[in-house]
Amino acid sequence: MLGDPKECRAHAKQCWALASDVENQVLKASLTDLAQKWARLAADLTQRLLDSFGDSNLMVQPQLDTVHSATRTRSVPLSDDA
């Protein structure tokens, strides 16, 4: 059974939110990396779901973002639509 891409996107959002609140650069990098992995997993699961419904011509790209500095703020690029 496949996982739920929506749950994976929610985990990614949570990791990005936590990363934006921490000042420790090692922790920020770890949380950002984890968020990217959740986003990739969501994209992979979505692609598998599309493939299982016969929509193999559609390709899903993960929406990845990185935190470049401690002062940088950004919005989370993932939506709960899909």
GIKAUR-V485641 format. One line per field, one symbol per residue. psi: psi as a letter, one per 30 degrees, with the letter a starting at -180 (. if undefined). burial: b if it has 16 or more other ideal C-beta (glycine too) atoms within 10 Angstrom, else e. A space follows every 50 residues. Layout:
psi: ???
burial: ???
//
This chain:
psi: klljeeeeeeeeeeeeeeeffkfjeeeeeeeeeeeeeeeeeeeeeeeeee efgghffkkkkkjklljflffklllkfklgk.
burial: eeeebbebbebbbebbebbbeeeeeeebeebbebbbbbbbbbbbbbbebb eeeeeeeeebebbebebeeeeeeeebebeeee
//
